[in-house]
């Protein structure tokens, strides 16, 4: 079995030295899920447990050093889309995958060990439709399913570990400095055997094949990947800087595009989902966030120069008015959008934000509860609901709403525990508030901070109480786990 501590330390120190930043990554499989079997070389070098541990180590560095998109609504959308893709395959647990968004205008995506998949916000704005975005996410998920990082290490031994660390560090560097990233990448590749380079190129083809299958099985148009290749080729042809940066990790050859096209045409589901209102709304939200001149964008939306969808144009205008603090001007637009899209959660959330900014708490609460009734795992609705309930002193309702959310999802958003702690503290439940904060830190793999919160919880609990016994038992359980 690999020396996990050595590998994690090597990756962590490399990332810290590079001020961590991201680009794209890896590789994957054929239409049939050729998952490694227990006992094969990849598993002997790096077990799935090792991969998860290493991936969590990466994520701790990423949360510290990268500008992540924090908006809960767009994160909910991307997470739901990613899980829809991977859950289409038998034997795959969607909860083993975590999708997140880096706030970076460049078009990129990457896969890390242990099922952590990042996409740049620039990818969302560049995709012409949902199937194109899904195609890139499927490609990265395919890398994870085929465990290519472990297989690379198995093929190269210890040299593979060092080379992979150098290459991954270069990938991280390249988003802040393309020149520095290229130099680091070339250094890493120079240390690698040519077979490893060919191995990676082969995996890119395999990732396309499995990615196309994931698209088809999830009922998406499998041509989405081919169409996005064409979008990228046209963009890079117009911008030589972008072309060089993208091609370092995503070499687009005529053969690769041709093979992807043939694979897409051979599948039984050639015409699946092409687009969705949810994608259009979340893409518009990202475009608003990236806008350098909101006033010009607002005029363009009003005049119909952006998007062919009236709903999307209304949604964009509402967001721009909310960002400008002019909710009064957004009120009529929000009602108009709800008339066109009465069941869309994004439309309801936008209307609830307008109601909240205009102090119409009853309207906001009604809209948000209608979302939670249908989508109890929608954290964006829960977060706004808490913001609506707490100023009114409705902490009991807020507590029940959070508990309902926690019961409804197997992978809660870490921030929910922090919100929960705030509500519990307002109710005077100090011990429980510290426990909730401990859960927040545990979900981020910040064990030291989590243990600190449990110690505070123990000190705040009455001696001989059930709460004291519960917290003490939990502290001992964590210490035993850390010892193991």
N, C-alpha and C positions, 0 to 999 in steps of 0.2 A: 504493500500500500504506500502511496506517496507520502512525503513529509509535508503535511498540510500547513504546519506552522511556518516552515521555511518558505513555502510557496506564497502563503498569505502575506508574510512579512515582506517578501521580495516585491510583490505587487503593490502593497500599501506604501512602501518607501519610495517606489518608483513613481507612483501617482502623486505623492506629496511633493516630491522633488520637481514635478512637472506642473504644479498648480492645476491639476486635473481639468481637462476639457475633452469633448467627445466628437466623434465622427461616425463611421460605419464599420461594419464588421464582418463576419463569419461566413458560415456555409451549411448545406444540408442535403436532402434525400430524394429518392425516386417515388413515383406515385404510390408505391407500397411502403409502409412504415417499417423500414429495416432497422428496428431498434436493437442496440447491442444486447447480447445475452450475458447473464451473470457468468463471470469467469473468463470473458474474453479480454484481450490486452487492455482495452480502454478502461475497463472497470478495475483492472488490477493496478493501473497507474493512478486513476482518480475516480473514486466511487461517487455515485450520485450525491451522497451526503457531503463529500468533500467539495463537490461542485457548488452545492447550495451554500456551504460555509464561505467559500471563496467569493461567490456572488454577493453575499451579504456584506462581506468586507469591502468590495467595490462600491456597493450602494452607500455605505457609511461615508466613503470619500466623496461620492457623487453629490450626496445631500449637502455636504459641507462646501464643496468647491464649485459646483455647477449651478447656473441659474435655472432652476426648474420652474415649470408652469404650475402654479399653485391652485389655479381656478378649479374648484371641485366639480363643476359641471362638465367641462371639457375632459377632465381626467376620468370622470364616470363614463363618458361616451367612449373614450379610447380603450379603457379597461373592458367595457362591455363588448366592444368590437373584437378586441384581441381574444377574449375568452370564447366568443362565438366561433372564431376560426379554429382554435385548438380543440374545443370540445366536440368538434365534428368528427374527431378521430377516436375510434374505440380504444379503451385502455389508457387514454390520456386524461389526467386530472387537471382541469382548467385552473384550479387553485394553486398549482405549482408554478404558474406564470404570473409575473407582475409586469405591467406595461406602464411606462411613465414618459413624460414629455420634457425635453430640454428646450428652454427658451432661446432658440438660435435660429436665425433666418436661413441658414444654409440647408440644403436638401440632404438629409442624412438619417440613417437609422443604424442601430447596432444591437448585437446580442451579447450578453455576458453569461458566464457560467451560472447554472442554477435557475434558469428561466426568467432572468431579468432582461427585459427588452425595452430599449429607449428609442424614441423617435424625436426628431427635431420639429419644432413648430413650423419651420420652413417647409417641411414635407407636407404638412396639412394644408398650407396655403397654396402649394404648388400643384397638388393633385386636382385633376379635373372633376373627379367624382369619387364616390365611396369605394368603388371596386378598385380604383388605382391605389388609394391609401391602404386598403385591405391587402393588396398584393404585396406591398413592401413589408407589412407586418407579418404576413404569412411566410414570406421568405426568411425573415429573421427567426420566426418561431420554428421553422424547419431546421435551422442550424441547431437550435436547442434540442429538438426531438432526436436529431441524429448524433448529438453529443460530439460535435466535431472538435471542440477544444480538447476533450479527453483523448480523442483518437489521434490528434496531432501529437500530444505528449507521448502516447503509446508508441507512435511511429518513430519518435526521436529521442525518447528517454529524457535525461536531465537537460540535455542541450535544448530540447523542445520546450521545456519549462522556461528556460532563460530567454529563448527567442520569443516565445509567446508573450512574456512579460514586456519585452522591448517593443514588440509590435503593438500590443494593447496600449502601452504608454504613448506610442507615437500616434495612435488613433485618438487618444485623449488630448494630446497636445494640439493636434492639427486644427481643432476648431477655434483656438485662440490665435494660433500662428501657423499658417499653412507652410511657411518656409521651414520653421523649426520642426513641425510635424513631419515634413518630407525628409529632412535630414535624419531625424530619429528613426523613421521607418526604414530608410535605406541602410542605416547602421544595423538595425535588427535583422533585416533580410540578408545582409551580407554575412551575418553569423549563422545563417541557416543553410542547410543543404538544399540543393536545387529540387530534390524530391519533395521537400516540404512545400515549396512554392507551387509545384505542380499539383500537389495534394490539395492545397487551398483552392486553386483554380478549378479543379475537378469538383470540389464541394460547392462552389458557386453554381455550377450547372445543376448539381443535385438539389440544391436549395430551391432553384427555380422550378424544378420538376415537382418536388413535394409541395412547394408553395402554391403552384397552380392547382394541385389536387385539393389542398386545403380550401382554396377559393371555391372550387366546384362543389365540394362536399358541404360547405357552409351556404350553398345556394347563391354564390356571387358569380358574376361573369368572369370566367377564367381568362378572358382576353385582357382583363384589367392590367395584368403584369406587362403584357406586350405593349399595350397602349401607353403605359407609364414609361417604358423603355424609350418609346418614340418621343415622348415629351422631353425626357432627359437628354436625348441625343440632339434634339433641336435646340434646347437651351444651351448645352455645352458648345454647340457649333457657333453660337452667337457670342459666347463669353469664354475666351481661352483660359482665363484664371479659374473660373468655376469648373471648366472641363478637366483641367489638370488635377484639381483637388478631388473631384468626384471619382475620376478614373483611377486614382491611387487605391481606392478600396472597392470600387464597383466597375471593373473593366467591362465596357459595353462593346462587344464585337458583333459583327454581322452574323457569325455562326451562333452566338448565344441568343440573339434576338430571333433568328430563324428557328432554332430548336424550341424556344419557348412558344413561338407561334404554332409550330406543329403539335406540340403537346397539348396546347389549349384547344386546338381544333379536333383532336382525337377524343376528348372527353365527352361524356354523354350529356353534360349540362352546359352547352355552349352559350346559352342566354340566361344567365341568372340575374341577380340584383345588380343594377348598374349604379344607382344613386339612391339617396334618401334625403328627406327633409332634415333629419337630425344632422347628417354630415354637412349639408349646406349651412345650417344655423351655426354649428360649431366652427366651421371654416370661416364664416363671417365674423364670429367672435374673435378669432385669431387675427383676422385682417384688421379689425378695429384696434386690437391691442398693438399691432405692428404699425399702425398708421402714423405717418410723420405730420400730417396736416388734417386733423379731424373735420375742420370746417369744409375743406375741399371735398373730402369723402362724403360728408353729409349732403352737400349739394349734388354730387354725382349720384347718390342713392335716390334723392328726391326726383331727379331728372331721368331716372331709369338707365343710367349709363353703366351701372354695376349690377350684374346678375340678371338672368332672365326670369327669376322668380319674384313675384310681388311679395310673397311672405318673407323671403330672405331680405329683400330691400327694407321692408318694414322693421324686421328684426334688427338690422344694422342701424337704422335710424334711432330706434329705441335705446340701443346700447350706447350710441354716441351721445344722446341727450342725457342718459344716466351718468355717463362719465363726466359730462360737463356740469352736473348738478342741476339740470333743468328738467326734473321729473314731470313738472306740470305740462311741458310741451310734449312729453312722451305718453301722457295718459290716453289721449284719443287714439294714438297709434297702437298702443297696447290693446285697447278694446277692439280695434279693427283687426289686429293680428289674431286675437282670440276668436273672433267671428269666423275667420278663414281657417284657423287651425285650433278648433276647440279642445282637442284631445292631446295636443302636443305638449310634452312636459317643459320643453325649452320656452315655448310661448307662455305657458303658465308661470314659469319662473321669472321671465322678463316682466310680466304683468304684476307679479308679487313684489318685485323690486321697486317698480313704480309706486305701488300702493304703500310700501314701507317708507319710501322717501317722501311721500306726501302724508305720512302719519295715519294712513287708513289701515290700522292694524287688523281689524276684523276681515277686511277684504284680503289682505296678505295671508292671514292665517287660514282662511277658507281655501284659497288657491293652493297653498302649500300642503294642506292636509289632503286635498284631492289628488295630489301627486303621490304622497306617501301611501295612500290607500291602495294605489295601483302598483307603485314601485317602492315598496318599503325599504329597499336597499339603496335608494337614491340619496346619497349623502349631501348633494348640493341643495336639495329641498329641505333636508333636516337642518343643515347649517343655517339656512335663512329662516327656518321656522324658529330655531332657538333665538336668533336675533330679534324675532318678532315677539316671542313669548316672555323673555327675560325682562325687558323694560317694563312690561305690564305686571311683573311680579308673579307670573304664572310658572313658577319653578317646578311645581308638581307635574304639570302637563309636559314641560320640557324634559323632565326626568323620565316620564313614561315614554315619550317619543324616542328618546335616545335608547332606552331599553328595547323598544320595538325594533329599532334599526339593528341593534346588536344581535337580536334573535334572528333577524332575517338574512344576515349575510355571514358567510364563512371567512371572508377576508375584509374586515372593517378597515376603513381609512384611519390611519394612526391618529389623526387630529381629533377624531371623535372622542377619544379618551380625555384629551385636554379640555374639550368643551364640557364633557361630563364632570370633570373635576371642578370646573367653575360653577356649574349648577349645584353640585353637592356642597361646595363651600358656602354658596349663598344660602343654602338650607341649613347650615350649621353642622353638616356631617363631615367634620374635619378628617377623621380617620379614613372614611370612604373616599374622600377627595384625594388624599395622598395615594391610596391604592389605585385610583383611576389614573393618576399621573404616572405611577409605576407602570401600568399597562401601556401608557403612551410611550414611555421610553423603551419598554420591552419590545414593542412592535417596531421600533426603529433600531433594534439591536444595540441600544445604548444601556448595557447591563449595569454599569457602575452607577449611572444616574437613577436607574430603576431601583436598585438596591438602596440608594440613599432615600428615595421616597418611601420604600417599605420600612426603613428604620424610623423615619418621621411618623409613619402611620402607627408603628408599634408604640412609640413614645406618647402619641396623642390618645391612644386607646386606654380605657379604664382597665386596671389590673384585674385578672381573673375573669374578664368579660369574654364573650364569644368572639368579638372582634380581635381582641388581643391574641387569643389562641389561634385564630385563623391566620393572622398576619405572621405570627411567630412560626407557624408551620410552613407558611409559604417561603419565608426567608430561609429556613433549613432546607427546603426542597430545592431552591435555586442554588444554594451553596453546594449541595450534593451534586447537582447537575454540572456545575462549573468544575467541581473536583474531578468528575468523570471525564 
